[in-house]
Amino acid sequence: MGAGSGLGHAKVNEEKTQKLIEDFPRLYRGRECGLMPYGFECGDGWFGLIQKLSFDIEQAARDAGLNSSSEQWPRATQVKEKLGTLRFHFHIRSPGENDLDPVHTLMPTGIIEPRLETCIETIRELISKALEESAGICEQCGLVHNTRDCHLLAIDQEKT
């Protein structure tokens, strides 16, 4: 569980982390940047959701005509649990941007080229949908059920 649950910081296990990095190397490039050095800060139960979201983000970038080898390709900057739901932060580099002048996803519309703006909006929608889905998926076991039961089980196991 994440910090918001009171159970400490969960992490996706190393095997699943490597699978995500291998399947989506461009999305998870530069993991030393942002907060990605901390890894995927959520339980293994959301692995499938993160995997699907990663695929969908890359598909949105392809649909927008972005080149996967360019710096404009989306890059994950943080993946975590917050307040019981999945949070996924990303960055798309704008043409001419340098490392000292980053363009973040919160940039007002109209400042970047339309295809990047459209791609960012599509990715935001995908992330919003994943956030909603995560609320009904147990972060620990990945099942769709009363997630409170797994939270209580995890608390009981910590006490023993």
VEXDREN-2710 file (C-alpha; in Angstrom, 1 decimal):
% VEXDREN-2710
k/r/px/py/pz
1/MET/0.0/0.0/0.0
2/GLY/1.1/3.6/-0.5
3/ALA/1.8/6.1/2.2
4/GLY/-1.8/7.2/2.2
5/SER/-3.0/3.9/3.5
6/GLY/-0.8/3.9/6.6
7/LEU/1.0/0.7/5.6
8/GLY/4.2/2.1/4.3
9/HIS/5.4/2.3/0.7
10/ALA/4.6/-0.7/-1.5
11/LYS/6.6/-1.4/-4.7
12/VAL/5.9/-3.4/-7.7
13/ASN/8.3/-6.4/-7.4
14/GLU/11.5/-6.5/-9.4
15/GLU/10.4/-9.1/-11.9
16/LYS/7.3/-7.1/-12.9
17/THR/9.3/-3.8/-12.8
18/GLN/11.7/-5.3/-15.3
19/LYS/8.9/-6.5/-17.5
20/LEU/7.4/-3.0/-17.7
21/ILE/10.8/-1.6/-18.5
22/GLU/11.5/-4.2/-21.2
23/ASP/8.0/-3.9/-22.8
24/PHE/8.1/-0.1/-22.8
25/PRO/11.7/1.0/-22.8
26/ARG/11.1/4.4/-24.3
27/LEU/8.2/5.3/-21.9
28/TYR/10.3/4.4/-18.9
29/ARG/13.6/5.8/-20.2
30/GLY/15.6/8.1/-18.0
31/ARG/14.3/6.5/-14.8
32/GLU/17.0/8.5/-12.9
33/CYS/14.9/11.7/-13.7
34/GLY/11.9/12.9/-11.8
35/LEU/10.7/10.4/-9.2
36/MET/11.1/7.2/-11.2
37/PRO/14.3/6.3/-9.4
38/TYR/12.0/5.2/-6.6
39/GLY/10.4/2.7/-9.0
40/PHE/6.7/1.9/-9.3
41/GLU/5.4/3.0/-5.9
42/CYS/2.4/0.8/-5.6
43/GLY/1.5/-2.8/-5.0
44/ASP/1.7/-5.6/-7.5
45/GLY/-2.0/-5.7/-7.8
46/TRP/-2.0/-2.8/-10.2
47/PHE/0.7/-4.3/-12.5
48/GLY/-1.9/-5.2/-15.2
49/LEU/-3.5/-1.8/-15.0
50/ILE/0.0/-0.1/-15.4
51/GLN/0.8/-2.5/-18.2
52/LYS/-2.4/-1.6/-20.1
53/LEU/-2.0/2.1/-19.4
54/SER/1.6/2.0/-20.7
55/PHE/0.5/0.3/-23.9
56/ASP/-2.4/2.8/-24.4
57/ILE/0.0/5.8/-23.8
58/GLU/2.4/4.5/-26.4
59/GLN/-0.5/3.8/-28.8
60/ALA/-1.7/7.4/-28.3
61/ALA/1.8/8.7/-29.1
62/ARG/1.9/6.6/-32.3
63/ASP/-1.6/7.7/-33.3
64/ALA/-0.4/11.3/-32.9
65/GLY/2.5/10.6/-35.3
66/LEU/5.2/10.8/-32.7
67/ASN/8.5/9.0/-33.5
68/SER/9.4/6.5/-30.7
69/SER/13.0/7.4/-31.0
70/SER/12.5/11.2/-30.6
71/GLU/12.6/13.1/-27.4
72/GLN/8.9/14.0/-27.9
73/TRP/7.9/10.4/-27.1
74/PRO/6.1/10.4/-23.7
75/ARG/8.3/9.6/-20.6
76/ALA/7.0/8.5/-17.3
77/THR/8.2/10.6/-14.4
78/GLN/6.4/9.0/-11.5
79/VAL/4.0/6.0/-11.0
80/LYS/2.6/5.7/-7.5
81/GLU/-0.4/5.1/-5.3
82/LYS/-2.0/8.2/-3.7
83/LEU/-5.2/8.3/-1.7
84/GLY/-6.0/4.7/-2.7
85/THR/-5.7/5.3/-6.5
86/LEU/-3.1/5.0/-9.2
87/ARG/-1.2/8.2/-10.1
88/PHE/0.8/8.3/-13.3
89/HIS/2.9/11.4/-14.2
90/PHE/4.5/11.9/-17.6
91/HIS/6.4/14.4/-19.7
92/ILE/6.5/15.2/-23.4
93/ARG/9.4/17.3/-24.6
94/SER/8.4/20.2/-26.8
95/PRO/10.6/21.0/-29.8
96/GLY/13.4/23.3/-28.9
97/GLU/13.0/22.6/-25.2
98/ASN/16.1/22.1/-23.1
99/ASP/16.6/20.4/-19.8
100/LEU/16.6/23.8/-18.0
101/ASP/13.2/24.8/-19.5
102/PRO/11.0/21.7/-19.3
103/VAL/7.5/21.7/-20.7
104/HIS/5.3/19.7/-18.3
105/THR/1.9/18.3/-18.9
106/LEU/0.3/21.1/-17.0
107/MET/1.3/23.6/-19.7
108/PRO/-1.5/25.8/-20.9
109/THR/-2.9/24.9/-24.3
110/GLY/-1.9/26.9/-27.3
111/ILE/1.8/27.0/-26.5
112/ILE/2.8/23.8/-28.1
113/GLU/2.1/22.3/-31.5
114/PRO/-1.5/20.9/-32.0
115/ARG/-0.5/17.2/-32.4
116/LEU/1.5/17.3/-29.1
117/GLU/-1.4/19.1/-27.4
118/THR/-3.8/16.4/-28.7
119/CYS/-1.5/13.6/-27.6
120/ILE/-1.2/15.1/-24.1
121/GLU/-4.9/15.5/-23.8
122/THR/-5.5/11.9/-24.9
123/ILE/-2.9/10.6/-22.4
124/ARG/-4.5/12.7/-19.6
125/GLU/-7.8/11.0/-20.5
126/LEU/-6.2/7.5/-20.4
127/ILE/-4.6/8.3/-17.0
128/SER/-7.9/9.6/-15.6
129/LYS/-9.6/6.4/-16.7
130/ALA/-6.9/4.3/-15.1
131/LEU/-7.2/6.3/-11.9
132/GLU/-10.9/5.6/-11.8
133/GLU/-10.3/1.9/-12.5
134/SER/-7.7/1.6/-9.8
135/ALA/-10.2/2.6/-7.1
136/GLY/-12.0/-0.7/-7.6
137/ILE/-8.9/-2.9/-8.0
138/CYS/-7.0/-4.1/-5.0
139/GLU/-3.5/-2.7/-5.0
140/GLN/-2.2/-5.8/-3.2
141/CYS/-3.9/-8.7/-5.0
142/GLY/-5.2/-7.2/-8.2
143/LEU/-8.8/-8.5/-7.8
144/VAL/-11.9/-6.4/-8.2
145/HIS/-13.6/-6.7/-4.9
146/ASN/-13.9/-4.8/-1.6
147/THR/-10.3/-3.6/-1.4
148/ARG/-10.8/-2.7/2.3
149/ASP/-10.7/-6.5/3.1
150/CYS/-7.1/-6.7/1.7
151/HIS/-6.1/-3.5/3.5
152/LEU/-7.3/-5.0/6.8
153/LEU/-5.6/-8.3/6.0
154/ALA/-2.3/-6.5/5.4
155/ILE/-2.6/-4.6/8.6
156/ASP/-3.3/-7.8/10.5
157/GLN/-0.2/-9.5/8.9
158/GLU/1.9/-6.5/9.9
159/LYS/0.8/-6.9/13.6
160/THR/1.9/-10.5/13.8
END
